[in-house]
Amino acid sequence: MSTTERRTAPLTRDLPEPVPLRSMIGPGVVAAGIGLAAGEIILWPYITSIAGFGLFWLAIVTVMFQSVINMEIERYTLATGQTVVAGFSRWWKGWGILICAAGAFQYVWPGWASSAATVFTFAIGGGNVLWITIGSLFVIGILLTASPVVYRTVEKVELLKVGLTLFFLAVIVVAVITWQSWSAAGTHTVTDFAQVPGQVPFVLMLSAIGAAGAGGVHNLVLSNWIRDKGYGMGAHVPVLVSPITGRTEPTGADLYTFPQDERNLARWKVWWRRANLEHFVSFFLVCMVTIGLMCLLAYETLFGRDDVENSPEFLRIQGDLLGARVGDWMEILFFAVATVSLWAAALGLLDIIGRVISDFVKRNYLEDSAFWTEGKLYLAVIWAEVLLGSLILLSGIDQPVELLLISTCAASIVTLTYAILLVRLNRRDVPTAVRMKGVRLVGILLAIGFYGFFAVATLVSQIGGYL
């Protein structure tokens, strides 16, 4: 059978027996863990510090729409074992090329690593941010290279990060946040719904949307993660392993379908219900709790001050205020959580682009190559991103917030593009009985309108600024 035939003709297999819900925990946590970074620690708290809770409604709506999009990404891989990028590329390779290029552009800017290094210098009282950032990028490259099974390493790092973050949030609920802040959050979230504070420019709003929860190519890699976790038809596909420390398996034909009989459809209902529940708890709730409490902390400590600016420097102010109010231990804990969160995000984002590009290139250009396994392609992409990120920093583009704005604005536009593609994918390329329809179809169409509005509004505001 030729490469083209293997790629276009699905193999028929029974849908595997659903695993217990506890065994499915992971992909949503990883998505939330990687996403708990720039948006939750820098962009949304900064917006709250200058505009209060007048825009918090937008964070809620964004995470809701992301959850809808994420489950449509999971639907395709649950039903076929194939990633959505591979699915798009079956129509036209150009979609895969565009997504890979957009992802490389989105994540080559080392804003997360640079922000982590900056906060780390706050904790230790100084240091060279440039070289700490470059060093941390190389540490990430080494860690991913040395992982026998990459997903398991990423999952462990993100679970640790989420656990540490939730511990910190529990502490600030008890020790810092007052009932006045809770009241202001509830009141303004309701009364200011669908209003835009004048202090927040559209470009910052688009960036904050891209940084709330997940965003951009980040969401697409849920396909890879649930495949490696063994969700649904993904159980038939070998996991991504390191060619250095693990074993390398041929991926073979990774497009499957299952008979639409009573037994398989009954299994599908259980898989789909449990996948939705896992994602609701580990992604939606974790993201909302984290964004909400970090914004409450920013409101409690920074709102109304005239020395807050759009840079990680406001985190130094916030840490100093926490230390003065609660004790030095709280300041240390705050800086530690921020550093770990941003560094773990940098690790996860490098993993994301490595997965997307290696998956696409292997299936479309090197499927018959015995040398270029998906694992080797993955490591080549990882180290290319490490080197490019280091060169960007050495070139003088090293301001964390500037780097984050570029990345997160790109994320919003990428999300709009593949949300449109998902409608066709899940209306035509999955078994008839499990296709997207009804409320889910309406939800993703609303998500497309949401991202489209802000992308166009930002473009118009930027053009207007030059006229």
VEXDREN-2710 file (C-alpha; in Angstrom, 1 decimal):
% VEXDREN-2710
k/r/px/py/pz
1/MET/0.0/0.0/0.0
2/SER/1.4/3.4/-0.9
3/THR/1.9/6.3/1.5
4/THR/-1.0/8.2/0.0
5/GLU/-3.3/5.3/0.4
6/ARG/-2.3/4.7/4.0
7/ARG/-2.9/8.3/4.8
8/THR/-6.4/8.6/3.2
9/ALA/-7.9/5.2/3.8
10/PRO/-8.8/4.6/7.4
11/LEU/-8.4/1.2/9.0
12/THR/-11.4/-0.2/10.8
13/ARG/-10.9/-1.2/14.4
14/ASP/-13.3/-1.6/17.3
15/LEU/-13.4/1.4/19.7
16/PRO/-11.5/0.3/22.8
17/GLU/-13.3/-0.3/26.0
18/PRO/-13.5/3.0/28.0
19/VAL/-11.0/3.3/30.8
20/PRO/-12.0/4.6/34.3
21/LEU/-12.3/8.4/34.6
22/ARG/-9.4/8.5/37.0
23/SER/-7.2/7.0/34.3
24/MET/-8.2/9.8/31.9
25/ILE/-7.0/12.6/34.1
26/GLY/-4.0/14.3/32.5
27/PRO/-4.6/16.1/29.1
28/GLY/-6.9/18.8/30.6
29/VAL/-4.5/19.4/33.4
30/VAL/-1.6/19.6/31.0
31/ALA/-3.5/22.1/28.8
32/ALA/-4.4/24.1/31.9
33/GLY/-1.0/23.8/33.4
34/ILE/0.8/25.1/30.4
35/GLY/-1.9/27.8/30.0
36/LEU/-1.5/29.0/33.6
37/ALA/1.2/31.5/32.9
38/ALA/1.3/34.8/31.0
39/GLY/-2.4/35.3/31.1
40/GLU/-3.0/34.3/34.7
41/ILE/0.2/35.8/36.2
42/ILE/0.9/38.9/34.0
43/LEU/-1.7/40.0/31.5
44/TRP/-5.1/39.5/33.3
45/PRO/-3.8/40.7/36.7
46/TYR/-2.3/43.8/34.9
47/ILE/-5.6/44.5/33.3
48/THR/-7.3/44.2/36.7
49/SER/-4.8/46.5/38.3
50/ILE/-5.7/49.3/35.8
51/ALA/-9.4/48.6/35.1
52/GLY/-10.7/46.6/38.0
53/PHE/-13.1/43.8/37.2
54/GLY/-14.6/45.7/34.3
55/LEU/-13.2/43.2/31.8
56/PHE/-13.3/40.0/33.8
57/TRP/-16.4/38.8/32.0
58/LEU/-14.2/38.5/28.9
59/ALA/-12.0/36.0/30.6
60/ILE/-15.0/33.8/31.5
61/VAL/-16.4/33.9/28.0
62/THR/-13.0/33.2/26.5
63/VAL/-12.4/30.1/28.6
64/MET/-15.9/28.9/27.9
65/PHE/-15.4/29.1/24.1
66/GLN/-12.0/27.5/24.4
67/SER/-13.6/24.6/26.2
68/VAL/-16.0/24.2/23.4
69/ILE/-13.2/24.3/20.8
70/ASN/-11.1/21.9/22.8
71/MET/-13.7/19.2/22.9
72/GLU/-14.2/19.4/19.2
73/ILE/-10.4/18.8/18.9
74/GLU/-10.7/15.8/21.2
75/ARG/-13.8/14.5/19.3
76/TYR/-11.7/14.0/16.1
77/THR/-8.9/12.2/17.8
78/LEU/-11.2/10.1/20.0
79/ALA/-13.0/9.0/16.8
80/THR/-10.0/8.5/14.4
81/GLY/-6.8/8.2/16.5
82/GLN/-5.4/11.0/14.2
83/THR/-4.4/14.5/15.3
84/VAL/-6.5/17.4/13.9
85/VAL/-3.5/18.9/12.1
86/ALA/-3.1/15.7/10.3
87/GLY/-6.8/15.8/9.6
88/PHE/-6.7/19.3/8.1
89/SER/-3.7/18.3/6.0
90/ARG/-5.6/15.4/4.4
91/TRP/-7.6/18.0/2.5
92/TRP/-4.7/20.3/1.7
93/LYS/-1.1/20.2/3.0
94/GLY/-1.1/23.9/3.0
95/TRP/-3.3/24.0/6.2
96/GLY/-0.6/22.0/8.0
97/ILE/2.1/24.2/6.7
98/LEU/0.3/27.4/7.8
99/ILE/-0.5/26.0/11.3
100/CYS/3.1/24.8/11.8
101/ALA/4.5/28.2/10.6
102/ALA/2.0/30.0/12.9
103/GLY/2.9/27.8/15.8
104/ALA/6.6/28.3/15.2
105/PHE/6.1/32.1/15.1
106/GLN/3.9/32.0/18.2
107/TYR/6.3/30.1/20.4
108/VAL/9.7/31.1/19.1
109/TRP/9.4/34.3/21.1
110/PRO/10.7/33.3/24.5
111/GLY/8.4/35.5/26.5
112/TRP/7.5/32.9/29.1
113/ALA/11.1/31.9/29.8
114/SER/12.2/35.5/29.9
115/SER/9.3/36.4/32.3
116/ALA/10.3/33.4/34.5
117/ALA/13.9/34.6/34.6
118/THR/12.8/38.1/35.5
119/VAL/10.7/37.0/38.4
120/PHE/13.5/34.7/39.5
121/THR/15.8/37.7/39.8
122/PHE/13.2/39.3/42.0
123/ALA/13.3/36.3/44.3
124/ILE/17.1/36.1/44.6
125/GLY/17.7/39.9/44.6
126/GLY/19.4/40.3/41.1
127/GLY/21.0/38.5/38.2
128/ASN/21.4/38.7/34.5
129/VAL/17.9/38.0/33.0
130/LEU/19.3/37.4/29.5
131/TRP/21.7/34.6/30.4
132/ILE/19.3/33.0/33.0
133/THR/16.7/32.9/30.2
134/ILE/19.1/31.3/27.7
135/GLY/20.3/28.8/30.3
136/SER/16.7/27.9/31.2
137/LEU/15.9/27.3/27.5
138/PHE/18.8/24.8/27.2
139/VAL/17.7/23.1/30.4
140/ILE/14.2/22.6/28.9
141/GLY/15.8/21.2/25.7
142/ILE/17.9/18.7/27.7
143/LEU/14.9/17.7/29.9
144/LEU/12.7/16.9/26.9
145/THR/15.6/15.1/25.1
146/ALA/16.2/12.9/28.1
147/SER/12.5/11.9/28.6
148/PRO/11.9/8.2/27.8
149/VAL/8.2/9.1/27.1
150/VAL/7.9/12.8/26.5
151/TYR/4.2/13.1/27.4
152/ARG/4.7/11.6/30.8
153/THR/7.5/14.1/31.6
154/VAL/5.3/17.0/30.5
155/GLU/2.3/15.7/32.5
156/LYS/4.4/15.3/35.7
157/VAL/5.8/18.9/35.4
158/GLU/2.4/20.4/34.7
159/LEU/0.7/18.4/37.5
160/LEU/3.4/19.7/39.9
161/LYS/2.9/23.2/38.7
162/VAL/-0.9/23.1/39.0
163/GLY/-0.7/21.6/42.5
164/LEU/1.7/24.3/43.7
165/THR/-0.4/27.0/42.1
166/LEU/-3.6/25.8/43.8
167/PHE/-1.8/25.6/47.1
168/PHE/-0.7/29.2/46.7
169/LEU/-4.2/30.3/45.8
170/ALA/-5.6/28.6/48.9
171/VAL/-3.2/30.5/51.0
172/ILE/-4.1/33.9/49.5
173/VAL/-7.8/33.2/49.9
174/VAL/-7.2/32.8/53.7
175/ALA/-4.4/35.3/54.3
176/VAL/-4.9/38.2/51.7
177/ILE/-8.2/38.6/49.8
178/THR/-10.9/40.6/51.7
179/TRP/-14.6/40.4/51.3
180/GLN/-14.6/43.9/49.7
181/SER/-12.6/42.4/46.8
182/TRP/-14.9/39.5/46.4
183/SER/-17.9/41.9/46.4
184/ALA/-16.3/44.1/43.7
185/ALA/-15.5/41.1/41.6
186/GLY/-19.1/39.8/41.7
187/THR/-20.7/43.1/41.2
188/HIS/-18.6/44.4/38.3
189/THR/-18.5/41.0/36.5
190/VAL/-22.3/41.2/36.2
191/THR/-22.9/44.9/35.8
192/ASP/-20.1/45.5/33.3
193/PHE/-20.8/42.5/31.2
194/ALA/-20.1/43.2/27.4
195/GLN/-18.6/46.6/28.3
196/VAL/-15.0/47.5/27.4
197/PRO/-13.1/49.8/29.8
198/GLY/-11.4/52.7/28.0
199/GLN/-8.1/52.0/29.8
200/VAL/-7.6/48.7/27.9
201/PRO/-6.6/48.9/24.2
202/PHE/-7.9/46.3/21.7
203/VAL/-4.4/44.9/21.1
204/LEU/-4.0/44.2/24.8
205/MET/-7.5/42.7/24.8
206/LEU/-6.7/40.4/21.9
207/SER/-3.5/39.4/23.7
208/ALA/-5.4/38.7/26.9
209/ILE/-7.9/36.5/25.0
210/GLY/-5.0/34.5/23.5
211/ALA/-3.5/34.1/27.0
212/ALA/-6.7/33.1/28.9
213/GLY/-6.6/29.4/29.5
214/ALA/-4.9/27.9/26.4
215/GLY/-4.8/29.5/23.0
216/GLY/-3.4/29.2/19.5
217/VAL/-1.6/26.0/18.6
218/HIS/-1.6/25.1/22.3
219/ASN/-5.2/23.9/22.0
220/LEU/-4.5/21.7/18.9
221/VAL/-2.0/19.6/20.8
222/LEU/-4.8/18.2/22.9
223/SER/-5.0/15.8/20.0
224/ASN/-1.5/14.6/20.6
225/TRP/-1.9/14.4/24.3
226/ILE/-5.1/12.4/24.3
227/ARG/-3.6/10.1/21.7
228/ASP/-0.6/9.5/23.9
229/LYS/-2.9/9.0/26.8
230/GLY/-4.8/6.3/24.9
231/TYR/-8.2/8.0/24.6
232/GLY/-10.6/6.2/22.2
233/MET/-9.1/5.3/18.9
234/GLY/-5.8/6.9/20.0
235/ALA/-5.1/3.7/21.9
236/HIS/-4.3/2.1/18.6
237/VAL/-1.4/4.6/17.9
238/PRO/2.1/4.2/19.5
239/VAL/3.1/7.0/21.8
240/LEU/5.9/9.6/21.0
241/VAL/9.1/8.4/22.6
242/SER/12.6/9.8/22.8
243/PRO/15.0/8.3/20.2
244/ILE/17.8/8.7/22.7
245/THR/16.5/7.3/25.9
246/GLY/13.4/5.4/24.9
247/ARG/12.4/3.1/22.1
248/THR/11.3/4.4/18.7
249/GLU/8.3/2.7/17.2
250/PRO/7.0/3.1/13.7
251/THR/3.8/5.1/13.7
252/GLY/2.2/3.3/10.8
253/ALA/-1.2/4.3/9.5
254/ASP/-2.8/6.4/12.3
255/LEU/-6.2/7.0/10.7
256/TYR/-8.9/4.7/12.1
257/THR/-12.6/4.3/12.1
258/PHE/-14.9/2.1/14.1
259/PRO/-18.1/0.2/13.1
260/GLN/-21.2/2.1/13.9
261/ASP/-22.9/-0.7/15.7
262/GLU/-24.6/-0.8/19.1
263/ARG/-21.5/-2.0/21.0
264/ASN/-19.1/0.6/19.6
265/LEU/-21.6/3.5/19.9
266/ALA/-22.3/2.6/23.5
267/ARG/-18.5/2.7/24.1
268/TRP/-18.4/6.1/22.3
269/LYS/-21.0/7.6/24.6
270/VAL/-19.0/6.6/27.7
271/TRP/-15.7/7.9/26.2
272/TRP/-17.3/11.2/25.2
273/ARG/-19.0/11.7/28.5
274/ARG/-15.9/11.0/30.5
275/ALA/-13.7/13.1/28.2
276/ASN/-16.1/16.1/28.7
277/LEU/-16.1/15.7/32.4
278/GLU/-12.3/15.4/32.6
279/HIS/-11.9/18.5/30.6
280/PHE/-14.5/20.5/32.5
281/VAL/-12.9/19.8/35.8
282/SER/-9.2/19.8/35.0
283/PHE/-9.3/22.6/32.3
284/PHE/-12.3/24.9/32.7
285/LEU/-12.6/24.9/36.5
286/VAL/-8.8/25.1/37.1
287/CYS/-8.4/28.0/34.6
288/MET/-11.4/29.9/36.0
289/VAL/-10.3/29.5/39.6
290/THR/-6.7/30.5/38.8
291/ILE/-7.6/33.6/36.7
292/GLY/-10.2/34.7/39.2
293/LEU/-8.0/34.4/42.2
294/MET/-5.0/36.0/40.6
295/CYS/-7.1/38.9/39.4
296/LEU/-8.6/39.2/43.0
297/LEU/-5.0/39.3/44.3
298/ALA/-4.1/42.0/41.8
299/TYR/-7.2/44.0/42.7
300/GLU/-6.5/43.7/46.4
301/THR/-2.8/44.8/46.1
302/LEU/-2.5/47.0/43.0
303/PHE/-5.8/48.6/41.9
304/GLY/-5.7/52.3/42.2
305/ARG/-2.0/52.7/42.3
306/ASP/-0.3/55.0/39.8
307/ASP/3.0/53.1/39.6
308/VAL/1.8/50.0/37.9
309/GLU/3.1/49.6/34.3
310/ASN/2.8/46.9/31.7
311/SER/5.9/45.0/32.6
312/PRO/6.9/42.2/35.0
313/GLU/8.0/45.0/37.3
314/PHE/4.5/45.1/38.7
315/LEU/5.0/41.6/40.0
316/ARG/7.9/42.9/42.1
317/ILE/5.6/45.6/43.5
318/GLN/3.0/42.9/44.2
319/GLY/5.5/40.6/45.9
320/ASP/6.8/43.4/48.1
321/LEU/3.3/44.4/49.1
322/LEU/2.5/40.7/50.0
323/GLY/5.7/40.5/52.0
324/ALA/4.8/43.7/53.9
325/ARG/1.2/42.6/54.6
326/VAL/1.7/38.9/55.5
327/GLY/5.4/38.3/55.9
328/ASP/8.5/37.5/54.0
329/TRP/7.5/33.9/53.5
330/MET/4.5/35.0/51.4
331/GLU/6.7/37.2/49.1
332/ILE/9.1/34.2/48.6
333/LEU/6.1/31.9/47.9
334/PHE/4.6/34.3/45.4
335/PHE/7.9/34.7/43.4
336/ALA/8.5/30.9/43.6
337/VAL/5.0/30.1/42.2
338/ALA/5.3/32.7/39.4
339/THR/8.8/31.5/38.4
340/VAL/7.8/27.8/38.3
341/SER/4.5/28.6/36.5
342/LEU/6.2/30.6/33.8
343/TRP/9.1/28.2/33.4
344/ALA/6.8/25.1/33.2
345/ALA/4.8/27.0/30.6
346/ALA/7.9/27.6/28.5
347/LEU/8.7/23.8/28.7
348/GLY/5.1/22.9/27.7
349/LEU/5.0/25.3/24.8
350/LEU/8.3/24.0/23.3
351/ASP/6.8/20.5/23.6
352/ILE/3.7/21.7/21.8
353/ILE/5.4/23.1/18.7
354/GLY/7.7/20.1/18.6
355/ARG/4.7/17.8/18.5
356/VAL/2.7/19.7/15.9
357/ILE/5.6/20.1/13.4
358/SER/7.0/16.6/13.8
359/ASP/3.6/15.0/13.4
360/PHE/2.8/17.0/10.3
361/VAL/6.2/16.5/8.6
362/LYS/6.4/12.8/9.3
363/ARG/3.0/12.1/7.9
364/ASN/3.2/14.3/4.9
365/TYR/6.9/14.2/3.8
366/LEU/8.9/11.5/5.6
367/GLU/6.4/8.7/6.3
368/ASP/8.6/6.2/4.5
369/SER/11.9/7.4/6.1
370/ALA/13.4/4.8/8.4
371/PHE/15.9/7.4/9.8
372/TRP/13.6/10.4/10.4
373/THR/11.2/9.0/13.0
374/GLU/8.7/11.3/14.7
375/GLY/10.9/11.3/17.8
376/LYS/14.0/12.5/15.9
377/LEU/11.9/15.2/14.1
378/TYR/10.5/16.3/17.5
379/LEU/13.9/16.8/19.0
380/ALA/15.2/18.6/15.9
381/VAL/12.3/21.1/16.3
382/ILE/12.8/21.5/20.0
383/TRP/16.5/22.4/19.6
384/ALA/15.8/24.7/16.7
385/GLU/13.3/26.6/18.9
386/VAL/15.9/26.7/21.7
387/LEU/18.5/28.1/19.4
388/LEU/16.2/30.6/17.7
389/GLY/14.8/31.8/21.0
390/SER/18.4/32.4/22.3
391/LEU/19.3/34.3/19.1
392/ILE/16.2/36.5/19.5
393/LEU/17.3/37.4/23.0
394/LEU/20.9/38.0/22.0
395/SER/19.6/40.3/19.2
396/GLY/18.2/42.7/21.8
397/ILE/14.5/41.8/21.7
398/ASP/14.3/40.8/25.3
399/GLN/11.4/42.6/27.0
400/PRO/9.1/39.9/28.4
401/VAL/5.8/41.7/27.9
402/GLU/6.7/42.8/24.4
403/LEU/7.5/39.1/23.6
404/LEU/4.3/37.9/25.3
405/LEU/2.1/40.4/23.3
406/ILE/3.5/39.1/20.0
407/SER/2.9/35.5/21.0
408/THR/-0.6/35.9/22.5
409/CYS/-2.0/38.1/19.7
410/ALA/-0.8/35.5/17.2
411/ALA/-2.6/32.8/19.4
412/SER/-6.0/34.5/19.0
413/ILE/-5.7/34.7/15.2
414/VAL/-4.5/31.0/15.0
415/THR/-7.5/29.9/17.1
416/LEU/-9.9/31.7/14.8
417/THR/-8.5/29.9/11.8
418/TYR/-8.6/26.3/13.1
419/ALA/-12.0/26.8/14.8
420/ILE/-13.4/27.4/11.3
421/LEU/-11.6/24.3/10.0
422/LEU/-13.0/22.2/12.8
423/VAL/-16.5/22.7/11.6
424/ARG/-15.8/20.9/8.3
425/LEU/-13.5/18.3/10.0
426/ASN/-16.1/17.1/12.5
427/ARG/-19.1/17.5/10.1
428/ARG/-17.5/15.3/7.4
429/ASP/-14.5/13.3/8.5
430/VAL/-15.7/11.4/11.5
431/PRO/-18.2/8.5/11.7
432/THR/-21.7/9.8/10.9
433/ALA/-23.2/8.9/14.3
434/VAL/-20.6/11.0/16.3
435/ARG/-20.4/14.1/14.1
436/MET/-20.7/17.6/15.6
437/LYS/-24.2/18.9/15.6
438/GLY/-26.9/20.7/17.6
439/VAL/-25.7/22.7/20.6
440/ARG/-22.0/21.9/19.9
441/LEU/-22.3/23.2/16.4
442/VAL/-23.9/26.4/17.6
443/GLY/-21.2/26.8/20.3
444/ILE/-18.3/26.6/17.9
445/LEU/-20.0/29.0/15.5
446/LEU/-20.4/31.4/18.4
447/ALA/-16.7/30.9/19.2
448/ILE/-15.8/31.7/15.6
449/GLY/-17.8/34.9/15.8
450/PHE/-16.2/35.8/19.1
451/TYR/-12.6/35.4/17.9
452/GLY/-13.4/37.0/14.6
453/PHE/-14.8/40.1/16.2
454/PHE/-11.8/40.8/18.3
455/ALA/-9.3/40.0/15.5
456/VAL/-11.1/42.4/13.2
457/ALA/-11.5/45.1/15.9
458/THR/-7.8/44.9/16.7
459/LEU/-6.8/45.1/13.0
460/VAL/-9.1/48.2/12.5
461/SER/-7.7/49.9/15.7
462/GLN/-4.1/49.3/14.6
463/ILE/-4.8/50.6/11.0
464/GLY/-6.5/53.6/12.5
465/GLY/-3.5/54.3/14.6
466/TYR/-1.4/54.7/11.4
467/LEU/-3.8/56.9/9.5
END
